[in-house]
Amino acid sequence: MILKKINVAHRYCRLILKHKSIVLLHTTNNVKYCSSTIKKKNEYKFNGPSLKDFIAKDLPQEQTELVNNEDKIPYVDDMVDFGQNRKVYIEVYGCQMNVNDAEIVWSILQNEGYIKTNSVNEADVVLLVTCAIRDGAENKIWTRIKQLRSVKRWRGKLDPLKVGILGCMAERLKEKLVNDTRGAVDLVAGPDSYRDLPRLLAKTEAGQKAINVLLSFDETYAEIKPVKLNEDNVTAFVSIMRGCDNMCTYCIVPFTRGRERSRPVESILDEIKYLSDKGFKEVTLLGQNVNSYRDLSSSSYFMPSNNTLASGFKTVYKEKKGGVRFAELLSRVSDIDPEMRIRFTSPHPKDFPDEVLDVILEKPNVCKNLHLPAQCGNTEVLEKMRRGYTRESYLTLAQHIRDRLPGVTYSSDFIAGFCGETDEQFEDTISLMETVKYHNAFLFAYSMREKTTAYRRYNDDVPNEIKVERVKRMFSVFRRDAEILNRQFVDTEQLILIEGESRRGPTQLCGRTDGNIKVIIPNTNLPIEESSFNQDIKPGDYVTVKIIESNSQVLKGKPLRHTSLQEYEKIRQNSLKSKNVSF
């Protein structure tokens, strides 16, 4: 009993210290009104915007009401002052798009008076940005929810903690996340509902559960500049499009992220200019199918082409015409800052026409590292996956790219044990890996997802132990070939962008080559190109390195000198010309 009283007193003192800077406003009789609004169970749910929000753009001008973000929202009680300096802790799971989504979320909440914290124990709100692509990804979230439920119970009513689930898992499971977590989850918001977070959080402060998982046909968060969660980074992610129209039979993304829609090109260029001014040295363009980008709100500067797909590839949808395509966007982005590296992910192999390859070849700051997701090496399985290509067309594209982009490095995705995959069909995947050879690969056992075409049409009939053995086999082949590929860099000079300290400590630094291969170097000072002065190496520096050692994962090098991207490229071009190498 004594310990219980001490525990309550400790929580009460902690609550006072934590919120001593908060000024409570609008403390009226509305408090009683709010407590009476949560009597019925069905009032815990919020279904988000109604149909009129999606058809408003099609109504006559006089019937369309424009809402200013700064206007008072009438359906939020006066007692709620949104942020009130509440502390938010954000955890990110899954792909780079989720990292970018977390930055959008933080930008929205920061504007409403919330404060970011790096500690769960200090937080008033914990938000998990989730992934739903596989069972393993979701199991991590379920485990984390159980942990947070314990934290909520320990803190009690004197120091309440609100927990929100955002992103793809929120979109897939919806109310289940509230109903099946025994009070652990207070808020559920899908990828297109982040603008609504301040209102949803306000509802949770009134004791209600809040859910908004409506998908949008046009939401791109174009005018929201993401606020970087780690301000020390020299690399950044920029979302250029959202959603996916490919409808691969195994993939949940079209159901959790919605249809494809592209950001206006000018908003992308403005964000990258902003990042350049802030000193970022590398930007990765993001999208579920990033190279299918098509901005229909702008006029194209490029000459239109009839070849929108790579040779031998097809789609499940009709040809899309007009607008600014990915090749043009890539060219215009690369012109903003010649000293800023440009990468992009995740592309689809079908969207690599020669126009895209030509831009990559012509622009020194567009990295010659391509993610070329194969998923499988057998034509019959690829057809069941609805990938839109055969084994032969994929191999032809990979060779075609190598011919046009000498020195290109590949990464890829592979799935083992898709519905009905036989041992012979799996061997085709192994032989494709051995033929193309990848510097990096993401290897997964197939995980059936509800709502997908495979869930409706096929049986997940490959035993789990066989899936696991196949993944191990793929991993062994990949590591063997990656070690051979990396060995070819030994005794060569490479340009690396320094990202920061190595995991081994401050005496070593890590950076990446144009081909996205990690390089470890000693932390020392170096001469500047065409100068007698030495200078320390810091994140964001370009350094010429001689590679002296390699394995399947990293290269080790000896730093030679400071340089710039353009200066290094000029020296490289002159060296190749002296060897009579043509371009």
C-alpha positions in Angstrom: 0.0 0.0 0.0 2.9 2.4 0.9 4.6 1.5 -2.4 1.4 2.2 -4.3 1.1 5.7 -2.7 4.8 6.5 -3.5 4.3 5.4 -7.1 1.2 7.7 -7.4 3.1 10.6 -5.9 6.0 10.0 -8.2 3.8 10.1 -11.3 2.0 13.2 -10.0 5.4 15.1 -9.5 6.5 13.9 -12.9 3.3 15.2 -14.5 3.8 18.7 -12.9 7.4 18.9 -14.0 6.6 17.7 -17.5 3.8 20.2 -18.1 4.8 23.2 -16.0 5.2 25.4 -19.1 1.7 24.6 -20.4 -1.0 27.3 -19.9 -4.5 25.7 -19.8 -6.9 27.8 -21.8 -10.7 27.8 -22.3 -11.4 25.9 -19.1 -15.2 26.2 -19.2 -18.2 24.0 -18.7 -17.3 22.4 -22.1 -15.3 19.8 -20.0 -18.5 18.3 -18.7 -19.9 18.2 -22.3 -16.8 16.4 -23.6 -17.0 13.7 -20.9 -20.6 13.0 -21.9 -19.8 12.4 -25.5 -18.0 9.1 -25.0 -20.9 7.1 -23.4 -21.8 5.1 -26.5 -19.3 2.6 -27.9 -19.9 3.6 -31.5 -18.9 7.2 -30.7 -15.3 6.1 -30.3 -15.0 5.7 -34.0 -14.3 8.4 -36.6 -14.8 7.6 -40.3 -13.0 10.6 -41.6 -14.1 12.9 -44.4 -17.3 12.1 -46.2 -17.9 11.5 -49.9 -18.4 15.3 -50.5 -14.8 15.8 -49.7 -13.8 13.7 -52.7 -16.3 15.2 -55.1 -16.0 18.8 -54.0 -13.5 19.6 -56.8 -16.2 18.6 -59.4 -18.9 20.8 -57.9 -19.7 24.3 -59.4 -17.5 27.0 -58.0 -20.2 28.6 -55.8 -20.9 25.3 -54.1 -17.2 24.6 -53.2 -16.0 25.8 -49.8 -12.3 26.4 -49.4 -11.0 25.8 -45.9 -8.0 27.8 -44.6 -5.7 25.8 -42.4 -5.4 28.7 -40.1 -9.1 29.1 -39.6 -10.7 27.7 -36.5 -12.1 24.2 -37.0 -15.7 24.3 -35.7 -16.0 20.7 -34.8 -13.1 20.8 -32.3 -14.2 22.1 -28.8 -12.8 25.4 -27.6 -11.1 23.6 -24.7 -8.6 21.9 -27.1 -5.6 24.0 -27.8 -4.0 21.4 -30.2 -0.3 21.1 -29.4 0.0 22.9 -26.1 3.7 21.9 -26.1 2.8 18.2 -25.9 5.8 16.0 -26.6 5.7 13.6 -29.6 7.9 10.6 -30.1 7.9 9.1 -33.6 9.1 5.6 -34.6 9.5 4.6 -38.2 9.3 1.1 -39.6 9.7 -0.1 -43.2 10.7 1.7 -46.3 12.2 5.1 -47.1 8.7 6.4 -48.0 7.8 5.9 -44.3 10.8 7.9 -43.3 9.6 10.7 -45.6 6.0 10.3 -44.2 7.3 10.7 -40.7 9.0 14.0 -41.7 5.7 15.2 -43.2 3.9 14.2 -39.9 6.4 16.0 -37.8 6.1 19.1 -40.1 2.3 19.2 -39.6 2.5 18.6 -35.8 5.3 21.1 -35.2 3.1 23.8 -36.9 0.4 23.0 -34.4 2.6 23.5 -31.3 3.9 20.0 -30.6 7.4 19.4 -29.5 9.6 16.4 -30.6 11.3 14.2 -28.1 13.7 11.3 -28.5 12.4 9.5 -25.4 9.3 7.4 -25.0 9.3 8.1 -21.3 9.1 11.9 -21.9 6.4 11.6 -24.6 2.8 12.6 -24.3 2.1 11.0 -27.8 3.8 8.1 -29.4 3.3 7.6 -33.2 4.4 4.5 -35.0 4.7 4.9 -38.8 4.1 1.3 -40.0 4.7 -1.1 -42.8 2.3 -3.9 -44.0 4.2 -5.5 -46.8 4.8 -8.7 -44.9 3.8 -10.6 -41.8 7.2 -10.0 -40.2 6.8 -6.2 -40.5 3.4 -6.3 -38.8 4.6 -8.7 -36.1 7.1 -6.1 -35.0 4.4 -3.5 -34.6 2.2 -5.9 -32.6 5.1 -6.5 -30.2 5.7 -2.8 -29.9 2.1 -2.1 -29.1 2.2 -4.6 -26.2 5.2 -2.8 -24.8 3.5 0.6 -25.1 0.4 -0.8 -23.5 2.5 -1.6 -20.4 3.9 1.9 -20.4 0.4 3.4 -20.6 -0.8 1.3 -17.6 2.3 2.2 -15.6 1.8 5.9 -16.2 -1.9 5.8 -15.4 -4.5 8.6 -15.6 -2.2 11.2 -13.9 0.3 11.1 -16.8 -1.6 9.6 -19.8 0.2 8.5 -22.9 -1.6 8.5 -26.3 -0.5 5.9 -28.9 -1.2 6.3 -32.6 -0.6 3.9 -35.5 0.0 5.5 -38.9 0.8 4.3 -42.4 0.2 1.1 -44.3 -0.7 -1.2 -41.3 -3.2 1.4 -40.1 -4.8 1.5 -43.6 -4.9 -2.3 -43.8 -6.3 -3.2 -40.4 -8.3 0.0 -39.5 -10.6 -0.4 -36.5 -9.0 -3.8 -35.6 -6.0 -1.9 -34.3 -8.3 -0.2 -31.7 -10.6 -3.1 -31.0 -7.9 -5.8 -30.6 -5.3 -4.0 -28.5 -7.1 -3.6 -25.2 -6.9 0.1 -25.0 -3.3 0.4 -26.2 -4.1 2.3 -29.4 -5.9 5.7 -29.3 -5.5 6.8 -32.9 -5.3 5.2 -36.4 -4.4 7.2 -39.5 -3.8 6.0 -43.0 -1.1 7.4 -45.4 -3.5 10.0 -46.8 -4.8 11.3 -43.5 -1.8 13.0 -42.0 -3.2 16.5 -42.4 -6.0 15.4 -40.1 -3.7 14.4 -37.2 -4.1 17.6 -35.1 -7.9 17.1 -35.0 -7.5 13.3 -34.4 -5.2 14.0 -31.5 -7.6 16.6 -30.1 -10.3 13.9 -30.1 -8.0 11.6 -28.1 -7.4 14.3 -25.5 -11.2 14.4 -25.0 -11.1 10.6 -24.3 -12.3 9.4 -27.6 -10.7 7.0 -30.1 -9.9 8.5 -33.5 -9.7 6.8 -36.9 -9.3 8.2 -40.4 -8.2 5.8 -43.1 -9.8 7.2 -46.2 -7.6 7.1 -49.3 -7.3 10.0 -51.6 -7.1 10.3 -55.4 -5.0 13.5 -55.2 -3.2 13.8 -51.9 0.6 14.3 -52.4 1.4 16.7 -49.5 3.0 18.8 -52.2 3.1 22.1 -50.3 4.3 20.6 -47.0 8.1 20.8 -46.6 9.1 17.8 -44.5 11.1 18.6 -41.3 14.0 16.3 -41.1 14.0 14.1 -38.0 17.8 13.9 -38.0 19.1 17.3 -38.8 22.7 16.0 -38.9 22.2 14.0 -42.0 23.7 15.1 -45.4 21.3 13.0 -47.3 17.5 13.5 -47.7 14.4 11.8 -49.1 12.0 13.6 -51.4 8.6 12.0 -52.2 7.7 12.7 -55.9 4.6 10.5 -56.2 2.4 8.2 -54.1 0.4 5.0 -54.7 0.8 2.3 -57.3 -1.3 1.2 -60.3 0.6 -2.0 -61.2 -1.6 -4.4 -59.1 1.0 -7.2 -58.8 -0.9 -10.1 -57.4 1.2 -10.5 -54.3 1.4 -6.8 -53.3 -0.7 -4.9 -50.7 0.6 -1.5 -51.6 -2.2 -0.4 -54.0 -4.7 -1.2 -51.2 -2.7 0.7 -48.5 -1.3 3.6 -50.5 -4.0 3.9 -53.2 -3.8 4.9 -56.8 -0.8 6.6 -58.4 -0.7 10.4 -58.3 2.3 12.6 -58.9 3.4 15.8 -57.2 3.6 19.0 -59.3 7.1 19.3 -60.7 7.6 22.8 -59.4 6.9 21.8 -55.8 9.5 19.1 -56.1 12.1 21.5 -57.6 11.3 24.0 -54.8 11.9 21.4 -52.1 15.2 20.3 -53.6 16.4 23.9 -53.9 15.5 24.3 -50.2 17.5 21.2 -49.3 20.5 22.4 -51.4 20.5 25.7 -49.6 20.4 23.8 -46.3 23.6 22.0 -47.3 22.3 18.5 -48.2 24.6 16.7 -50.6 22.4 13.8 -51.7 18.7 13.5 -52.4 16.8 10.3 -53.1 13.5 10.7 -55.1 10.8 8.4 -53.7 7.7 6.7 -54.9 6.1 3.3 -54.9 6.7 3.2 -58.6 9.0 6.2 -58.8 9.9 6.1 -62.5 6.2 6.1 -63.6 6.1 9.7 -62.5 3.8 11.8 -64.6 2.8 15.4 -63.7 -0.3 16.3 -65.7 -0.5 19.8 -64.2 2.6 21.0 -66.1 3.7 21.2 -69.7 6.6 19.1 -70.9 9.8 20.7 -72.1 10.9 17.4 -73.7 9.9 16.2 -77.1 7.1 13.7 -76.5 8.0 10.0 -77.2 5.8 7.1 -78.0 8.2 4.7 -76.1 7.0 5.0 -72.6 8.0 1.5 -71.6 11.1 -0.5 -71.8 11.1 -3.0 -74.7 9.3 -6.3 -73.9 7.3 -4.9 -71.0 3.6 -4.4 -70.5 1.1 -3.0 -68.0 -2.3 -3.9 -66.7 -3.5 -0.4 -67.4 -3.9 1.7 -70.5 -1.1 3.8 -71.8 -0.9 7.2 -70.0 -0.3 10.1 -72.2 0.9 13.7 -71.7 2.5 15.5 -68.8 6.0 15.8 -67.4 7.5 12.3 -67.3 10.3 10.9 -65.1 13.2 11.5 -67.5 12.4 15.2 -67.7 11.9 15.5 -63.9 15.2 13.8 -63.3 17.0 16.1 -65.7 15.6 19.2 -64.2 16.3 18.0 -60.6 19.9 17.3 -61.5 20.4 20.8 -62.8 19.5 22.5 -59.5 22.8 21.7 -57.8 25.6 20.0 -59.8 27.3 19.1 -56.5 24.2 17.2 -55.2 23.9 13.5 -55.9 20.5 12.3 -57.1 19.2 8.8 -56.6 15.7 7.3 -56.9 13.8 4.4 -55.6 11.8 2.2 -55.9 11.4 1.9 -59.7 9.7 -0.7 -61.8 11.7 -2.3 -64.6 9.0 -1.5 -67.2 9.6 2.3 -66.8 13.2 2.4 -68.1 12.9 3.8 -71.6 16.0 5.1 -73.3 15.1 8.7 -72.4 15.7 7.8 -68.7 19.0 6.0 -69.4 20.2 9.0 -71.5 19.6 11.4 -68.6 21.5 9.1 -66.2 24.4 8.9 -68.6 24.6 12.6 -69.4 24.3 13.9 -65.8 27.4 13.3 -63.6 25.4 13.9 -60.4 22.7 11.3 -61.2 24.1 8.1 -59.7 24.7 5.1 -61.9 23.1 2.7 -59.3 19.8 1.2 -60.3 17.3 -0.8 -58.2 15.9 -3.3 -60.7 13.4 -5.5 -58.7 13.1 -8.9 -60.4 11.0 -10.7 -57.7 11.5 -14.0 -59.5 13.5 -15.5 -62.4 10.8 -17.8 -63.8 8.4 -16.6 -66.5 5.5 -18.7 -65.3 5.7 -17.4 -61.8 6.3 -13.8 -63.1 3.0 -14.2 -65.0 1.2 -15.3 -61.9 2.7 -12.4 -60.1 1.4 -10.1 -62.9 4.8 -8.4 -63.2 4.4 -7.5 -66.9 7.6 -9.1 -68.2 9.2 -12.5 -68.9 12.6 -13.8 -67.7 14.0 -13.1 -71.1 12.8 -9.4 -71.3 14.2 -8.7 -67.8 17.6 -10.2 -68.8 17.6 -8.2 -72.0 16.8 -4.9 -70.2 19.6 -5.6 -67.6 22.1 -6.1 -70.4 20.8 -3.1 -72.4 21.3 -0.9 -69.4 24.8 -2.2 -68.9 25.7 -1.4 -72.5 24.4 2.2 -72.2 25.7 2.8 -68.7 29.1 1.3 -68.3 29.9 0.7 -64.6 26.3 0.6 -63.5 25.6 -1.2 -60.2 22.4 -3.1 -59.6 20.2 -3.9 -56.6 17.1 -6.0 -56.6 14.2 -7.6 -54.7 13.4 -11.3 -54.7 10.6 -13.4 -53.3 11.0 -17.1 -52.5 8.1 -19.5 -52.3 5.3 -17.6 -54.1 2.1 -19.7 -54.6 2.8 -22.9 -56.4 6.6 -22.2 -57.0 8.3 -25.5 -57.7 12.0 -26.4 -57.1 12.7 -26.1 -60.8 11.1 -22.6 -61.0 13.1 -21.5 -58.0 16.3 -22.6 -59.7 15.4 -20.1 -62.5 15.6 -17.4 -59.9 19.1 -18.6 -58.8 20.3 -18.6 -62.3 19.0 -15.1 -63.0 20.8 -13.8 -59.9 24.0 -15.5 -61.1 23.6 -14.0 -64.6 22.8 -10.4 -63.7 24.8 -10.2 -60.4 23.8 -7.6 -57.8 25.7 -5.4 -55.4 22.7 -5.4 -53.0 19.6 -7.5 -52.7 16.5 -7.7 -50.5 15.4 -11.3 -50.1 12.1 -12.4 -48.6 10.0 -15.4 -48.1 6.5 -14.9 -49.6 3.9 -13.7 -47.2 0.3 -13.8 -48.4 -1.7 -10.6 -47.7 -5.5 -10.2 -47.6 -7.1 -8.2 -50.3 -4.4 -9.0 -52.9 -5.3 -11.0 -56.1 -3.1 -13.9 -54.9 -5.2 -14.1 -51.7 -8.4 -14.6 -53.8 -7.0 -16.8 -56.6 -4.1 -18.9 -55.3 -3.1 -21.1 -52.5 -0.1 -20.3 -50.3 1.0 -23.9 -50.6 4.8 -23.7 -50.3 5.7 -24.9 -46.8 7.4 -22.3 -44.6 10.5 -24.4 -44.0 11.0 -24.6 -47.8 10.6 -20.8 -48.1 13.2 -20.3 -45.4 15.7 -22.7 -47.1 15.2 -21.0 -50.4 15.9 -17.5 -48.9 19.1 -18.9 -47.4 20.1 -20.2 -50.8 19.4 -16.9 -52.4 21.4 -15.1 -49.7 24.4 -17.4 -50.2 24.4 -16.8 -53.9 24.0 -13.1 -53.5 26.8 -12.8 -50.9 29.2 -14.9 -53.1 28.6 -12.8 -56.2 28.7 -9.4 -54.3 32.1 -10.3 -52.9 33.4 -11.0 -56.4 31.9 -7.7 -57.7 33.4 -5.7 -54.8 36.8 -7.2 -55.3 37.0 -5.5 -58.7 37.2 -2.1 -57.0 40.4 -2.9 -55.2 43.3 -0.7 -56.4 40.9 1.7 -58.1 40.2 5.3 -57.1 36.6 6.1 -56.2 34.7 9.2 -55.2 32.8 8.9 -52.0 30.4 11.2 -50.2 31.2 11.2 -46.4 28.0 10.5 -44.4 29.5 10.4 -40.9 31.4 8.3 -38.4 31.6 4.6 -38.8 30.0 2.3 -36.3 33.4 1.4 -35.1 33.9 4.9 -33.6 35.2 8.4 -34.4 38.6 7.1 -35.7 36.9 5.9 -38.9 34.4 7.5 -41.3 31.9 5.9 -43.7 30.7 7.1 -47.1 29.2 5.8 -50.3 30.3 5.5 -53.9 28.2 6.6 -56.8 27.2 2.9 -57.0 25.9 3.0 -53.4 28.6 0.8 -52.0 29.7 1.6 -48.4 33.3 2.6 -48.0 35.2 2.8 -44.6 38.2 5.2 -44.3 40.4 6.4 -41.5 39.5 9.8 -40.0 42.3 12.1 -41.0 43.0 15.5 -42.7 43.6 15.7 -46.4 44.9 18.1 -49.0 42.3 20.0 -51.0 42.3 19.4 -54.8 44.9 21.7 -56.5 45.9 23.2 -53.2 48.7 22.8 -50.6 46.3 23.2 -47.6 45.1 20.3 -45.5 41.6 20.0 -44.1 39.7 17.7 -41.8 37.1 15.3 -43.3 33.6 16.0 -42.3 30.1 14.8 -43.3 29.1 16.2 -46.7 32.6 16.2 -48.1 33.5 14.5 -51.3 36.8 12.6 -51.0 38.8 10.7 -53.6 39.7 7.3 -52.1 41.9 4.4 -53.2 40.3 1.1 -52.4 42.6 -1.3 -50.6 40.3 -4.0 -49.3 36.8 -5.5 -49.9 34.3 -8.0 -48.8 30.6 -8.7 -49.8 29.3 -5.8 -47.8 31.8 -2.9 -47.7 35.0 -1.5 -49.2 37.9 -0.2 -47.2 40.0 2.7 -48.6 42.8 5.1 -48.2 41.7 8.7 -48.4 43.7 10.7 -51.0 42.3 14.2 -51.3 39.3 16.5 -50.9 37.6 17.2 -54.2 34.2 18.1 -55.7 31.8 16.0 -57.7 32.3 18.1 -60.8 36.1 18.3 -60.4 36.3 14.5 -60.0 34.2 13.9 -63.1 36.4 16.3 -65.1 39.6 14.4 -64.1 37.9 11.1 -64.8 36.8 12.1 -68.2 40.3 13.4 -69.1 41.8 10.1 -67.9 39.4 8.1 -70.0 40.2 10.3 -73.1 43.9 9.8 -72.6 43.2 6.0 -72.8 41.2 6.5 -76.0 37.9 5.4 -74.3 34.9 6.7 -76.1 31.6 7.8 -74.6 
